[in-house]
């Protein structure tokens, strides 16, 4: 299931985006995130460290597949 929810990246106090959740997971797969990167949007309404955001996204995606 494809989502159009906007996700924003904060790196060194500069915000980038919007990106789709699929783009963000692609960035992670390519190893583009750095320590200190934060993401907001999609499954998370607040800024989260990128690893935490990916965990929330993974849990959300798994529950969608089980529905």
LINKADA-V461116 format. One record per pair of residues at least 12 apart in sequence whose C-alpha atoms are under 10 Angstrom apart, sorted by the first residue. I is the first residue (numbers start at 1). J is the second residue. If there is no record, write none. Layout:
# LINKADA-V461116
i->I j->J
i->I j->J
This chain:
# LINKADA-V461116
i->1 j->61
i->1 j->64
i->1 j->65
i->2 j->20
i->2 j->21
i->2 j->22
i->3 j->20
i->3 j->21
i->3 j->22
i->3 j->42
i->4 j->19
i->4 j->20
i->4 j->21
i->4 j->22
i->4 j->42
i->5 j->18
i->5 j->19
i->5 j->20
i->5 j->21
i->5 j->22
i->5 j->41
i->5 j->42
i->5 j->43
i->6 j->18
i->6 j->19
i->6 j->20
i->6 j->21
i->6 j->40
i->6 j->41
i->6 j->42
i->6 j->43
i->7 j->19
i->7 j->20
i->7 j->21
i->7 j->22
i->7 j->23
i->7 j->24
i->7 j->39
i->7 j->40
i->7 j->41
i->7 j->42
i->7 j->43
i->7 j->44
i->7 j->45
i->8 j->20
i->8 j->21
i->8 j->24
i->8 j->38
i->8 j->39
i->8 j->40
i->8 j->41
i->8 j->42
i->8 j->47
i->9 j->24
i->9 j->33
i->9 j->37
i->9 j->38
i->9 j->39
i->9 j->40
i->9 j->41
i->9 j->47
i->9 j->48
i->9 j->49
i->9 j->50
i->10 j->36
i->10 j->37
i->10 j->38
i->10 j->39
i->10 j->40
i->10 j->47
i->10 j->48
i->10 j->49
i->10 j->50
i->11 j->33
i->11 j->34
i->11 j->35
i->11 j->36
i->11 j->37
i->11 j->38
i->11 j->39
i->12 j->36
i->12 j->37
i->12 j->38
i->13 j->36
i->13 j->37
i->13 j->38
i->14 j->37
i->15 j->37
i->15 j->38
i->15 j->39
i->15 j->40
i->16 j->39
i->17 j->39
i->18 j->40
i->18 j->41
i->19 j->41
i->19 j->42
i->20 j->41
i->20 j->42
i->21 j->41
i->21 j->42
i->21 j->43
i->21 j->54
i->21 j->57
i->22 j->57
i->24 j->39
i->24 j->50
i->24 j->53
i->24 j->54
i->25 j->53
i->25 j->54
i->25 j->57
i->25 j->58
i->28 j->50
i->28 j->51
i->28 j->54
i->33 j->50
i->33 j->51
i->34 j->50
i->35 j->49
i->35 j->50
i->35 j->51
i->36 j->48
i->36 j->49
i->36 j->50
i->36 j->51
i->37 j->49
i->37 j->50
i->37 j->51
i->38 j->50
i->38 j->51
i->38 j->52
i->38 j->53
i->39 j->51
i->39 j->52
i->39 j->53
i->39 j->54
i->40 j->53
i->41 j->53
i->42 j->56
i->42 j->57
i->42 j->60
i->43 j->55
i->43 j->56
i->43 j->57
i->43 j->58
i->43 j->59
i->43 j->60
i->43 j->61
i->44 j->56
i->44 j->57
